[in-house]
Amino acid sequence: MLLAFDTATPLVTVALHDGEDVVTELTAERPLKHAEQLAPLIERALTDTGLVRQDLTAIAVGVGPGPFTGLRVGLVTARTLAYALEIPVYGVCSLDVLAVEAAAAGVPGEFVVATDARRKEVYLARYDEQGARLDGPLVGKPADLATEQPVAGPGGDLYPDAFPRRIGPQAPSAGWLARAVAEELAELRDPEPLYLRRPDADAPHAPKRVS
């Protein structure tokens, strides 16, 4: 049984995949509460399917790009569970997960995925019609990354002038993350955060000497 979860966006998403298909998928009801909601969602997914942690055989986790705090919660949880259960953990770029779902729905040609990077910027990557990444991910101003190609992800809703051809999906799905890993539809990565810029919270500097 594969456990998948993504914390790269405001809403935590969790799913279980039995090797054939997704058997349950849950999404948090409140945004930006990753540390409070991830563990209970995992336990609820297991309870709903009559499973325990020892039934898990692998973990899939979204590695971003996304906010530092959210990614840290997901990746630390993934690595801790994998270590405790002695099972493998696979990371997947969260933009790739959106692309896999968009391609499955049918996209006529190349398209991009754009998500909210805050600071009035977006994370963006470009894909072929099969959902394979052609370039990116990168971060930048919407005006600098504007395109007439179809755009999945929330970037189209946030910046319609830059991304007028909006398509679904809007947020990474743990169910599609699980499918991407189980069916080898996306590149697998180490479970390390995919940061495209420095975290908002910098480490404190050493205090200045008082003269």
C-alpha positions in Angstrom: 0.0 0.0 0.0 1.4 3.3 -1.1 0.8 6.4 1.1 1.0 9.7 -0.8 0.8 13.3 0.5 1.6 16.8 -0.6 2.1 19.9 1.6 3.4 22.3 -1.1 0.2 24.3 -1.3 -2.1 25.8 1.4 -4.2 22.7 1.6 -2.7 19.3 2.7 -3.8 16.3 0.6 -3.4 12.6 1.5 -4.1 9.4 -0.5 -3.6 5.7 -0.4 -3.0 3.5 -3.5 -3.2 -0.3 -3.4 -1.2 -0.9 -6.6 -4.2 -0.8 -8.8 -5.8 2.5 -8.1 -6.4 5.1 -5.4 -8.5 3.7 -2.6 -9.0 6.9 -0.6 -8.1 10.6 -0.9 -8.5 13.3 1.7 -7.9 17.1 1.6 -7.6 19.4 4.5 -10.5 21.8 5.2 -8.4 24.6 6.5 -5.5 26.2 4.7 -2.0 26.8 6.1 -2.3 24.3 9.0 0.1 21.7 7.7 1.7 20.7 11.0 -1.7 20.4 12.7 -3.5 18.5 9.9 -1.1 16.1 8.1 -0.8 13.4 10.8 -4.6 13.3 11.5 -5.3 13.1 7.8 -2.9 10.2 7.4 -4.5 8.4 10.4 -8.0 9.0 9.0 -7.0 7.6 5.6 -5.7 4.5 7.2 -8.7 4.1 9.5 -11.2 4.7 6.6 -9.5 1.8 4.7 -9.1 -0.5 7.7 -5.3 -0.3 7.6 -2.5 0.3 10.0 0.9 1.9 9.4 2.6 -1.5 9.1 0.5 -2.1 6.0 2.3 0.6 4.1 5.0 -0.5 1.6 6.1 2.9 0.3 5.6 6.6 0.6 5.3 9.3 -2.1 5.7 13.0 -1.2 5.4 16.2 -3.1 8.7 18.1 -2.9 7.5 21.5 -4.2 8.4 24.1 -5.2 6.4 25.7 -2.4 6.6 27.6 0.9 9.4 26.5 3.2 7.3 25.7 6.2 4.8 23.5 4.4 7.4 21.6 2.5 9.4 20.9 5.7 6.3 19.4 7.4 5.6 17.0 4.6 9.2 16.0 3.9 10.1 15.5 7.6 7.0 13.4 8.1 7.7 11.3 5.0 11.3 10.6 6.0 10.4 9.8 9.6 7.7 7.4 8.6 9.9 5.7 6.0 12.7 5.3 8.5 10.4 3.9 11.2 8.7 1.5 8.9 11.8 0.7 6.9 10.1 1.4 3.6 11.2 3.5 0.6 10.1 7.2 0.1 9.9 8.8 -3.3 9.7 12.5 -4.0 7.9 14.1 -7.0 7.9 17.7 -8.1 4.4 19.1 -7.2 4.2 20.8 -10.6 4.7 17.4 -12.3 1.7 16.0 -10.4 -0.5 18.8 -11.8 0.9 18.1 -15.3 0.2 14.4 -15.1 -3.4 15.1 -14.1 -3.9 17.7 -16.8 -2.4 15.4 -19.5 -4.7 12.6 -18.4 -7.7 14.9 -19.0 -6.4 15.7 -22.5 -4.4 18.8 -23.5 -3.9 19.7 -27.2 -0.2 20.2 -27.4 2.3 21.7 -25.0 1.1 23.5 -21.8 2.5 25.0 -18.6 1.8 24.6 -15.0 1.9 27.8 -12.9 1.4 28.0 -9.1 1.5 30.7 -6.5 5.0 31.6 -5.3 3.9 34.6 -3.3 5.7 37.9 -3.6 3.6 38.4 -6.7 5.5 35.6 -8.5 4.7 32.2 -9.8 6.5 28.8 -10.0 6.3 27.6 -13.6 7.3 24.6 -15.7 6.5 23.6 -19.3 5.2 20.2 -20.4 4.4 18.2 -23.6 0.9 16.8 -24.1 1.9 13.6 -22.3 2.7 15.5 -19.2 6.5 15.1 -19.5 8.4 18.2 -18.3 10.3 20.1 -21.1 11.8 22.8 -18.9 11.6 24.4 -15.5 10.6 24.7 -12.8 11.5 28.3 -12.3 10.2 31.3 -10.4 9.5 34.7 -11.7 7.1 37.6 -12.3 3.9 36.6 -14.2 4.5 39.3 -16.8 8.0 37.9 -17.5 6.6 34.3 -17.8 3.4 35.2 -19.7 2.2 32.7 -22.3 -0.7 31.9 -24.6 -0.3 28.2 -24.0 -2.8 26.4 -21.8 -2.1 26.9 -18.1 -2.9 24.4 -15.3 -2.6 25.4 -11.6 -3.8 28.5 -9.8 -1.5 30.9 -11.7 -4.1 31.4 -14.3 -6.7 32.5 -11.8 -4.3 34.7 -10.0 -2.8 36.4 -13.1 -5.3 36.0 -15.9 -3.6 38.7 -18.0 -0.4 36.7 -18.1 -2.1 33.3 -18.4 -5.4 33.7 -20.2 -5.9 30.0 -21.3 -6.7 28.4 -18.0 -7.3 24.7 -17.7 -7.5 22.3 -14.7 -6.4 21.1 -12.3 -5.8 23.9 -9.8 -3.9 22.1 -6.9 -1.8 19.0 -6.6 -3.8 15.9 -5.8 -2.3 13.2 -3.5 -4.3 10.7 -5.6 -2.5 11.8 -8.8 0.8 11.9 -6.9 0.2 8.2 -6.0 -0.7 7.3 -9.6 2.4 9.2 -10.8 4.6 7.1 -8.6 2.8 3.8 -9.0 2.6 4.0 -12.7 5.9 5.7 -13.3 4.3 8.8 -14.9 6.7 11.4 -13.4 10.4 11.7 -12.5 11.2 10.4 -9.1 13.4 12.6 -6.8 15.1 12.3 -3.5 12.7 13.5 -0.7 14.4 16.9 -0.4 12.6 20.2 -0.7 12.7 21.8 -4.2 13.5 25.4 -3.3 13.8 28.0 -6.1 14.8 30.8 -3.9 15.9 31.5 -0.3 13.3 30.8 2.4 11.4 33.7 3.8 12.7 33.0 7.3 16.5 33.6 7.3 18.7 32.2 10.0 19.5 34.8 12.7 22.8 36.6 12.3 25.4 36.7 15.0 24.9 39.7 17.3 27.1 42.7 16.6 29.9 43.4 19.0 29.1 46.4 21.3 31.9 48.9 21.0 
